[in-house]
Amino acid sequence: TLAAHAHRLGLHGRVTGSHLTSMHSMDNYYVSRLMPLIQEAGVAVVANPLINITLQGRHDGYPRRRGMTRVPELLAAGVPVAFGHDCVMDPWYGLGSADMLEVAHMGLHVAQMTGEEAMRACFEAVTGTPARILGLEGYGLAPGCRADCVLLDARDPIEAIRLRATRLAVLRAGRIVARTEPAHARLELPGRPPM
């Protein structure tokens, strides 16, 4: 219904479906017809892995449904998919921390997106994709952008998610607003380098 109305009203690129958890339980044939309609209508998707995996299927017997929409299939269909963090310390989810690396980590597990390209897509789902869905201007790492960013203690997006990397600095409009000193570990094993 959302995709059909977005298409009918010419709202391409201006409509986002949040959660879409019903898609995890839909018949595969129905979904095979629905995904092209979502893509054609220019509807984006925001899945919320932490709350989706906690609430959906809660009253199921076994096997239990996973609770999150079909992220890999939507991405393969050309639909922009972001991960969000719905329910931060409220009656539905008291563990919320608004930590988007935690969201990417859970999303990758729930969607079983453990290949290198898929893990990078999960990082993109909490960084660039949401910015594009929101139509943010001046977003990114390029000359002339706002310089709103988080400096992570990681070599690449996969390591950032895997380790839930320390945020070394948070910048807003190019100004550091928060800083964390990097952790230093020493090895105490004979014959091994100390760092």
VOBA-1610 file (N, C-alpha, C; in pm, whole numbers, padded with zeros to 5 digits, always signed):
BEGIN
Thr+00083-00119+00000Thr+00000+00000+00000Thr+00087+00125+00000Leu+00191+00127+00084Leu+00280+00242+00089Leu+00348+00265-00046Ala+00401+00160-00106Ala+00468+00173-00235Ala+00370+00214-00344Ala+00251+00158-00343Ala+00151+00192-00446Ala+00111+00339-00436His+00089+00388-00314His+00052+00530-00298His+00169+00622-00329Ala+00290+00583-00293Ala+00407+00665-00326Ala+00420+00679-00478His+00398+00570-00548His+00404+00571-00694His+00289+00654-00752Arg+00169+00630-00705Arg+00050+00699-00755Arg+00060+00851-00735Leu+00116+00893-00623Leu+00124+01036-00591Leu+00253+01101-00642Gly+00338+01023-00708Gly+00463+01079-00761Gly+00561+01120-00653Leu+00563+01047-00544Leu+00651+01080-00431Leu+00783+01003-00436His+00826+00964-00552His+00948+00884-00569His+01067+00951-00498Gly+01136+00872-00415Gly+01252+00921-00345Gly+01220+01004-00222Arg+01093+01019-00187Arg+01056+01100-00070Arg+00978+01020+00034Val+00974+00888+00019Val+00897+00804+00112Val+00990+00696+00167Thr+00979+00674+00298Thr+01059+00570+00363Thr+00967+00483+00446Gly+00982+00353+00430Gly+00908+00256+00512Gly+00995+00216+00630Ser+00941+00233+00750Ser+01015+00197+00869Ser+00977+00056+00914His+01077-00019+00953His+01066-00157+01002His+01036-00257+00890Leu+00917-00250+00829Leu+00873-00348+00728Leu+00889-00492+00778Thr+00863-00514+00906Thr+00884-00647+00963Thr+00791-00752+00904Ser+00676-00712+00853Ser+00585-00812+00797Ser+00649-00886+00680Met+00748-00823+00614Met+00811-00889+00499Met+00886-01015+00537His+00928-01027+00663His+01000-01149+00702His+00908-01269+00707Ser+00778-01246+00712Ser+00683-01357+00720Ser+00601-01375+00594Met+00617-01285+00497Met+00537-01295+00374Met+00581-01412+00288Asp+00488-01460+00211Asp+00514-01563+00111Asp+00619-01513+00012Asn+00714-01599-00025Asn+00822-01558-00115Asn+00772-01508-00250Tyr+00667-01567-00303Tyr+00615-01521-00432Tyr+00561-01379-00419Tyr+00485-01353-00312Tyr+00430-01219-00291Tyr+00544-01116-00281Val+00649-01150-00205Val+00762-01059-00189Val+00834-01037-00323Ser+00840-01141-00406Ser+00906-01126-00536Ser+00832-01026-00625Arg+00706-01006-00600Arg+00626-00907-00674Arg+00631-00770-00604Leu+00644-00772-00471Leu+00642-00649-00393Leu+00772-00570-00406Met+00887-00638-00401Met+01015-00566-00403Met+01034-00481-00528Pro+01000-00529-00647Pro+01013-00440-00763Pro+00921-00317-00755Leu+00804-00333-00694Leu+00713-00220-00676Leu+00774-00117-00580Ile+00836-00165-00472Ile+00903-00076-00376Ile+01016-00001-00447Gln+01094-00072-00525Gln+01207-00011-00597Gln+01157+00090-00700Glu+01058+00053-00776Glu+01003+00140-00880Glu+00942+00267-00820Ala+00880+00254-00702Ala+00818+00369-00636Ala+00921+00458-00567Gly+01047+00413-00564Gly+01152+00493-00500Gly+01139+00499-00349Val+01081+00396-00289Val+01063+00391-00144Val+01191+00336-00082Ala+01242+00406+00020Ala+01358+00358+00096Ala+01307+00280+00217Val+01398+00210+00283Val+01361+00126+00397Val+01456+00153+00513Val+01400+00159+00634Val+01481+00164+00755Val+01441+00046+00842Ala+01534-00049+00856Ala+01514-00161+00947Ala+01573-00122+01082Asn+01519-00176+01188Asn+01565-00144+01323Asn+01602-00275+01393Pro+01724-00325+01367Pro+01760-00460+01409Pro+01743-00491+01557Leu+01779-00400+01646Leu+01772-00431+01789Leu+01629-00455+01834Ile+01540-00364+01802Ile+01402-00381+01847Ile+01329-00486+01763Asn+01361-00497+01633Asn+01295-00597+01550Asn+01324-00738+01600Ile+01449-00768+01634Ile+01483-00903+01678Ile+01431-00929+01820Thr+01407-00823+01897Thr+01357-00838+02034Thr+01207-00860+02039Leu+01132-00784+01959Leu+00985-00789+01968Leu+00920-00889+01873Gln+00967-00895+01749Gln+00899-00976+01648Gln+00916-01125+01679Gly+00811-01199+01662Gly+00815-01343+01685Gly+00821-01380+01833Arg+00804-01285+01921Arg+00815-01309+02065Arg+00716-01414+02114His+00600-01418+02053His+00497-01513+02097His+00491-01638+02008Asp+00587-01649+01917Asp+00594-01768+01832Asp+00637-01889+01913Gly+00597-02006+01864Gly+00659-02128+01914Gly+00790-02142+01837Tyr+00839-02263+01828Tyr+00962-02285+01751Tyr+00931-02358+01623Pro+00997-02325+01513Pro+01101-02224+01499Pro+01045-02083+01505Arg+01122-01991+01560Arg+01081-01851+01572Arg+01127-01770+01452Arg+01041-01676+01414Arg+01079-01585+01305Arg+01189-01492+01353Arg+01274-01449+01261Arg+01388-01364+01297Arg+01345-01222+01331Gly+01239-01172+01270Gly+01186-01043+01310Gly+01231-00922+01233Met+01328-00935+01143Met+01374-00820+01068Met+01340-00840+00921Thr+01317-00730+00852Thr+01282-00737+00711Thr+01393-00800+00628Arg+01369-00824+00503Arg+01461-00894+00413Arg+01567-00799+00358Val+01662-00764+00440Val+01762-00664+00405Val+01845-00704+00283Pro+01908-00822+00278Pro+01990-00855+00160Pro+01909-00855+00031Glu+01786-00904+00038Glu+01703-00910-00082Glu+01661-00771-00129Leu+01630-00682-00035Leu+01595-00544-00070Leu+01714-00474-00133Leu+01833-00492-00074Leu+01953-00431-00133Leu+01978-00484-00274Ala+01960-00614-00292Ala+01980-00674-00425Ala+01879-00620-00526Ala+01762-00578-00477Ala+01659-00523-00565Ala+01681-00374-00592Gly+01788-00317-00536Gly+01818-00177-00560Gly+01743-00081-00469Val+01692-00131-00357Val+01619-00046-00262Val+01720+00005-00158Pro+01724+00137-00132Pro+01813+00188-00028Pro+01765+00139+00109Val+01855+00076+00184Val+01821+00024+00317Val+01916+00083+00420Ala+01858+00145+00521Ala+01935+00197+00634Ala+01897+00119+00758Phe+01985+00121+00857Phe+01954+00066+00988Phe+01929+00182+01083Gly+01825+00169+01165Gly+01795+00270+01266Gly+01799+00209+01404His+01782+00295+01503His+01780+00249+01642His+01653+00303+01706Asp+01544+00231+01683Asp+01415+00264+01743Asp+01419+00220+01889Cys+01345+00285+01972Cys+01328+00242+02111Cys+01460+00247+02189Val+01494+00364+02238Val+01614+00380+02320Val+01570+00402+02464Met+01590+00303+02547Met+01553+00306+02689Met+01407+00345+02711Asp+01319+00267+02653Asp+01176+00288+02671Asp+01112+00154+02710Pro+00981+00148+02729Pro+00919+00022+02773Pro+00938-00095+02677Trp+00965-00068+02550Trp+00980-00177+02454Trp+01123-00230+02448Tyr+01220-00143+02479Tyr+01361-00186+02471Tyr+01442-00101+02568Gly+01467-00155+02685Gly+01538-00082+02790Gly+01688-00083+02778Leu+01742-00148+02674Leu+01887-00160+02659Leu+01944-00063+02555Gly+01864+00020+02496Gly+01909+00107+02389Gly+02018+00203+02432Ser+02117+00221+02346Ser+02229+00310+02376Ser+02251+00413+02265Ala+02173+00404+02157Ala+02188+00492+02040Ala+02325+00475+01976Asp+02385+00359+01991Asp+02517+00328+01935Asp+02497+00263+01798Met+02527+00338+01693Met+02499+00288+01558Met+02593+00175+01516Leu+02712+00164+01576Leu+02797+00048+01547Leu+02735-00079+01607Glu+02670-00066+01722Glu+02597-00179+01780Glu+02481-00219+01689Val+02415-00120+01632Val+02304-00146+01540Val+02355-00220+01417Ala+02465-00173+01359Ala+02522-00239+01241Ala+02564-00382+01276His+02622-00401+01394His+02667-00534+01439His+02548-00630+01450Met+02439-00584+01512Met+02321-00668+01525Met+02257-00692+01388Gly+02247-00587+01307Gly+02187-00601+01175Gly+02259-00703+01089Leu+02389-00701+01093Leu+02469-00795+01015Leu+02445-00939+01061His+02429-00958+01192His+02402-01092+01243His+02261-01139+01207Val+02162-01055+01232Val+02024-01095+01207Val+01999-01121+01059Ala+02057-01036+00974Ala+02039-01052+00829Ala+02136-01154+00769Gln+02222-01209+00851Gln+02323-01307+00808Gln+02407-01250+00693Met+02451-01126+00711Met+02531-01056+00611Met+02677-01056+00654Thr+02742-01172+00647Thr+02877-01188+00700Thr+02987-01190+00595Gly+02954-01177+00468Gly+03057-01162+00365Gly+03114-01020+00373Glu+03236-01001+00320Glu+03301-00871+00332Glu+03218-00758+00269Glu+03167-00778+00150Glu+03086-00674+00086Glu+02958-00648+00166Ala+02899-00753+00218Ala+02776-00738+00297Ala+02803-00664+00427Met+02917-00691+00492Met+02950-00620+00615Met+02973-00472+00588Arg+03036-00442+00475Arg+03054-00301+00438Arg+02918-00235+00411Ala+02825-00310+00354Ala+02689-00257+00331Ala+02621-00227+00464Cys+02648-00307+00567Cys+02591-00281+00700Cys+02649-00153+00760Phe+02777-00127+00737Phe+02837-00001+00783Phe+02775+00116+00708Glu+02757+00099+00578Glu+02693+00203+00496Glu+02550+00228+00542Ala+02485+00122+00596Ala+02345+00134+00642Ala+02331+00219+00767Val+02442+00251+00835Val+02436+00341+00951Val+02514+00470+00926Thr+02560+00490+00802Thr+02638+00611+00771Thr+02581+00680+00648Gly+02632+00645+00531Gly+02597+00713+00407Gly+02453+00694+00361Thr+02400+00574+00373Thr+02263+00549+00326Thr+02160+00633+00401Pro+02164+00639+00535Pro+02067+00724+00603Pro+02079+00871+00562Ala+02201+00917+00540Ala+02220+01056+00497Ala+02154+01081+00362Arg+02170+00984+00270Arg+02106+00998+00138Arg+01954+00991+00150Ile+01902+00900+00232Ile+01757+00889+00250Ile+01701+01020+00306Leu+01772+01080+00401Leu+01728+01206+00461Leu+01751+01326+00369Gly+01827+01307+00261Gly+01855+01417+00170Gly+01949+01520+00231Leu+02040+01475+00319Leu+02133+01569+00383Leu+02229+01626+00279Glu+02248+01755+00285Glu+02344+01820+00196Glu+02474+01840+00272Gly+02585+01835+00202Gly+02715+01855+00265Gly+02758+01739+00351Tyr+02706+01618+00322Tyr+02742+01500+00399Tyr+02855+01428+00328Gly+02954+01380+00401Gly+03058+01297+00343Gly+03197+01350+00372Leu+03294+01276+00323Leu+03434+01313+00343Leu+03489+01367+00211Ala+03461+01491+00185Ala+03508+01557+00063Ala+03518+01707+00090Pro+03603+01776+00015Pro+03613+01922+00034Pro+03476+01988+00023Gly+03450+02080+00115Gly+03324+02153+00114Gly+03215+02091+00198Cys+03235+01969+00246Cys+03133+01906+00333Cys+03142+01966+00473Arg+03040+01942+00553Arg+03027+02006+00685Arg+03130+01959+00787Ala+03189+01845+00768Ala+03283+01787+00866Ala+03212+01750+00995Asp+03092+01692+00982Asp+03025+01626+01094Asp+03068+01480+01083Cys+03150+01434+01175Cys+03198+01296+01161Cys+03245+01241+01295Val+03265+01110+01294Val+03317+01039+01410Val+03444+00968+01365Leu+03554+00992+01434Leu+03681+00927+01405Leu+03687+00798+01486Leu+03693+00685+01416Leu+03690+00554+01481Leu+03831+00495+01489Asp+03859+00425+01594Asp+03987+00356+01612Asp+03978+00220+01542Ala+03976+00225+01408Ala+03963+00103+01328Ala+04027+00128+01191Arg+04075+00020+01129Arg+04139+00032+00998Arg+04040+00038+00884Asp+03920-00018+00903Asp+03821-00021+00795Asp+03683-00043+00856Pro+03578-00034+00774Pro+03441-00050+00826Pro+03416-00185+00893Ile+03476-00291+00841Ile+03454-00423+00899Ile+03512-00429+01040Glu+03634-00379+01057Glu+03695-00377+01190Glu+03615-00286+01284Ala+03564-00177+01232Ala+03484-00085+01315Ala+03362-00157+01372Ile+03294-00235+01288Ile+03176-00309+01336Ile+03217-00423+01428Arg+03317-00499+01385Arg+03359-00618+01461Arg+03399-00581+01603Leu+03475-00474+01618Leu+03525-00435+01750Leu+03438-00332+01819Arg+03333-00282+01748Arg+03257-00168+01798Arg+03358-00064+01844Ala+03435-00016+01747Ala+03555+00064+01768Ala+03533+00184+01859Thr+03637+00215+01934Thr+03637+00335+02018Thr+03622+00458+01930Arg+03540+00550+01975Arg+03523+00677+01904Arg+03631+00771+01957Leu+03735+00792+01877Leu+03846+00875+01921Leu+03808+01022+01927Ala+03723+01064+01832Ala+03679+01204+01832Ala+03544+01213+01762Val+03463+01306+01808Val+03337+01340+01744Val+03348+01486+01701Leu+03326+01512+01573Leu+03334+01647+01520Leu+03199+01694+01473Arg+03170+01820+01500Arg+03047+01884+01454Arg+03089+02012+01383Ala+03060+02020+01255Ala+03100+02136+01173Ala+03250+02161+01186Gly+03328+02052+01189Gly+03474+02063+01192Gly+03533+02089+01330Arg+03451+02101+01432Arg+03497+02128+01568Arg+03483+02002+01652Ile+03589+01964+01724Ile+03582+01848+01812Ile+03491+01880+01930Val+03388+01796+01947Val+03295+01815+02059Val+03309+01705+02165Ala+03378+01597+02130Ala+03404+01490+02227Ala+03531+01417+02183Arg+03603+01368+02282Arg+03729+01299+02254Arg+03746+01184+02352Thr+03801+01074+02304Thr+03833+00959+02388Thr+03976+00919+02358Glu+04053+00897+02463Glu+04191+00854+02443Glu+04191+00709+02395Pro+04280+00676+02299Pro+04287+00537+02253Pro+04334+00445+02365Ala+04280+00325+02366Ala+04321+00225+02466Ala+04454+00164+02421His+04541+00139+02517His+04669+00075+02486His+04677-00055+02564Ala+04703-00163+02494Ala+04717-00294+02558Ala+04862-00339+02546Arg+04912-00405+02650Arg+05048-00459+02648Arg+05039-00611+02659Leu+05115-00676+02574Leu+05125-00822+02583Leu+05231-00858+02686Glu+05202-00957+02768Glu+05296-01005+02868Glu+05331-01150+02839Leu+05356-01179+02710Leu+05388-01316+02669Leu+05534-01323+02627Pro+05609-01418+02679Pro+05751-01429+02644Pro+05769-01444+02493Gly+05866-01366+02438Gly+05899-01376+02297Gly+05806-01300+02205Arg+05707-01231+02258Arg+05612-01154+02175Arg+05640-01006+02192Pro+05613-00925+02088Pro+05632-00781+02106Pro+05534-00727+02210Pro+05575-00622+02284Pro+05490-00575+02394Pro+05361-00505+02352Met+05354-00454+02229Met+05234-00379+02189Met+05155-00457+02085
//
